[in-house]
């Protein structure tokens, strides 16, 4: 970070010539605008992650409600060994995966965090002469340094949120796969409850004998 500048250095001859050069000011303006644009992009990315996390949590809540009803209705029926144990295991794994998906998305994406921005200690020095009388380029350089620090923090958090969302989707897919398999088993069992010598039992097509 540039050294503090005092009003005693107001004489332009004592300043590095490049600080007052118009080309330097234009370059610093462009760099500062670039950093601000990157920060805006990170903020938009963060809002996108939050929206996805909220949608995922809501979807999982609906799936868990339906899964609970499916499990209550399906596991209370008659099963031939060893299919009741398999059905119960699928149900437990499904609910565990779905709940885990919500826990991960809340901890990594939806948990409130302090926004990264310029240091308050730095901002509180703005009314002081070292800022008021400083050249524009020097002031912008200090501001840019603070914004770059904030950008680094936001980008690190965005990476953590992206990783958390990936794991949440994986857990959701695992839960949906288990629920689908459980539904298929219940469907086969219920199809055999319509009558016939194998009523109430899993047919040999999935590995059980009447």
C-alpha positions in Angstrom: 0.0 0.0 0.0 1.3 3.5 -0.8 2.8 5.5 2.1 0.6 8.1 3.8 0.7 11.5 2.0 0.6 14.7 4.0 -0.6 18.2 2.9 3.0 19.4 3.4 3.7 17.6 0.1 1.2 19.7 -1.7 3.9 21.2 -3.9 3.7 19.2 -7.1 7.5 19.2 -7.5 7.9 16.9 -4.5 5.5 14.3 -5.9 6.5 11.6 -8.4 5.7 13.0 -11.8 3.8 9.8 -12.8 1.2 10.3 -10.0 0.0 13.5 -11.7 0.3 12.3 -15.3 -3.0 12.1 -17.1 -2.1 8.8 -18.6 -1.5 7.4 -15.2 -4.9 8.7 -14.0 -6.6 7.1 -17.0 -4.9 3.8 -16.3 -5.9 3.8 -12.6 -9.4 4.7 -13.5 -9.7 1.8 -15.9 -8.1 -0.6 -13.3 -10.4 0.6 -10.6 -13.5 0.1 -12.8 -12.3 -3.4 -13.7 -12.1 -4.3 -10.0 -15.5 -2.9 -9.3 -16.9 -4.8 -12.3 -15.4 -8.1 -10.9 -16.9 -7.4 -7.5 -20.3 -6.9 -9.2 -19.9 -10.2 -10.9 -19.1 -11.9 -7.7 -22.1 -10.4 -6.0 -24.3 -11.6 -8.8 -22.8 -15.1 -8.6 -23.4 -15.1 -4.9 -27.1 -14.2 -5.4 -27.3 -17.0 -7.9 -25.9 -19.5 -5.5 -28.4 -18.4 -2.8 -31.3 -18.7 -5.2 -30.3 -22.2 -6.1 -29.8 -23.1 -2.5 -33.3 -21.9 -1.6 -34.8 -23.8 -4.5 -32.9 -26.9 -3.6 -34.0 -26.8 0.0 -37.6 -26.2 -0.9 -37.6 -29.1 -3.4 -36.0 -31.5 -0.9 -38.6 -30.5 1.7 -41.4 -31.6 -0.8 -39.5 -34.8 -1.6 -39.1 -35.7 2.1 -42.8 -35.2 2.7 -43.7 -37.5 -0.1 -41.1 -40.0 0.9 -42.4 -40.1 4.4 -45.9 -40.9 3.1 -44.5 -43.5 0.8 -42.5 -45.2 3.5 -45.4 -45.2 5.9 -47.7 -46.8 3.4 -45.2 -49.2 1.9 -43.2 -50.5 4.9 -46.4 -51.4 6.8 -47.4 -54.0 4.3 -46.4 -57.7 4.1 -43.0 -58.5 2.7 -41.2 -61.7 2.0 -37.7 -62.1 3.3 -35.2 -60.4 2.7 -37.1 -57.7 0.9 -38.5 -56.0 4.0 -35.0 -55.3 5.3 -33.9 -54.0 1.9 -36.9 -51.7 1.7 -36.2 -50.4 5.1 -32.5 -49.8 4.3 -33.5 -47.9 1.1 -35.9 -45.7 3.1 -33.4 -44.9 5.8 -30.6 -44.1 3.2 -33.0 -42.0 1.2 -34.1 -39.8 4.1 -30.5 -39.5 5.4 -29.3 -38.3 2.0 -32.2 -35.9 1.6 -31.8 -34.4 5.0 -28.0 -34.3 4.6 -28.5 -32.3 1.3 -30.4 -29.6 3.2 -27.9 -29.5 6.0 -25.0 -29.0 3.5 -26.8 -26.3 1.5 -27.7 -24.4 4.7 -24.2 -24.6 6.2 -22.3 -23.7 3.0 -24.7 -21.5 1.0 -27.5 -20.1 3.0 -25.8 -19.4 6.3 -25.6 -15.6 6.8 -22.1 -14.1 6.5 -20.6 -10.6 6.8 -20.2 -9.0 3.4 -16.6 -8.4 2.4 -15.9 -4.7 1.7 -13.5 -1.9 2.4 -12.1 -1.8 5.9 -14.0 0.5 8.2 -10.6 1.7 9.7 -9.6 2.8 6.2 -12.9 4.6 5.5 -12.7 6.4 8.8 -9.5 8.1 7.7 -11.1 9.6 4.6 -11.9 13.0 6.3 -8.2 13.3 7.3 -5.8 15.6 5.4 -3.8 12.6 4.2 -6.7 11.7 2.0 -8.3 15.1 1.3 -5.1 16.6 0.0 -3.7 13.4 -1.6 -3.5 13.1 -5.4 -6.4 11.4 -7.1 -4.2 8.5 -8.3 -2.9 7.8 -4.8 -6.4 7.8 -3.3 -7.7 5.5 -6.0 -4.8 3.2 -5.5 -5.6 2.8 -1.9 -9.3 2.2 -2.7 -8.4 -0.4 -5.3 -6.2 -2.3 -2.9 -9.1 -2.6 -0.4 -11.5 -3.7 -3.2 -9.0 -6.3 -4.3 -8.9 -7.7 -0.8 -12.7 -7.8 -0.7 -12.7 -9.5 -4.1 -10.4 -12.2 -2.9 -12.6 -12.9 0.1 -15.8 -13.0 -2.0 -14.2 -15.3 -4.6 -13.1 -17.7 -1.9 -16.6 -17.8 -0.5 -18.1 -18.4 -3.9 -15.8 -21.4 -4.4 -17.0 -22.8 -1.1 -20.6 -22.3 -2.0 -20.2 -23.9 -5.4 -18.6 -26.9 -3.8 -21.4 -27.1 -1.2 -24.0 -27.0 -3.9 -22.3 -29.8 -5.8 -22.4 -32.0 -2.7 -26.0 -31.1 -2.0 -27.0 -32.1 -5.5 -25.1 -35.4 -5.2 -26.9 -36.2 -1.9 -30.2 -35.3 -3.5 -29.6 -37.6 -6.4 -28.6 -40.4 -4.0 -31.8 -39.9 -2.1 -34.0 -39.8 -5.2 -32.3 -43.0 -6.5 -33.1 -44.8 -3.2 -36.7 -43.5 -3.2 -37.1 -44.7 -6.8 -35.9 -48.2 -6.0 -38.1 -48.3 -2.9 -41.1 -47.2 -5.0 -40.3 -49.9 -7.6 -40.2 -52.6 -4.9 -43.5 -51.4 -3.4 -45.0 -51.4 -6.8 -44.0 -55.0 -7.5 -45.3 -56.1 -4.1 -48.6 -54.3 -4.6 -49.1 -55.7 -8.0 -49.0 -59.2 -6.5 -51.6 -58.3 -3.9 -54.4 -58.3 -6.5 -54.8 -62.1 -6.2 -53.3 -65.4 -7.1 -51.1 -67.9 -5.3 -48.3 -65.4 -4.8 -50.4 -62.7 -3.2 -48.5 -60.6 -0.6 -45.2 -61.9 -1.7 -42.4 -60.8 -4.0 -42.4 -62.8 -7.2 -39.4 -64.9 -8.4 -38.7 -62.1 -11.0 -36.9 -60.2 -8.3 -35.4 -63.1 -6.5 -38.0 -64.6 -4.0 -40.1 -67.8 -4.1 -43.7 -68.1 -3.1 
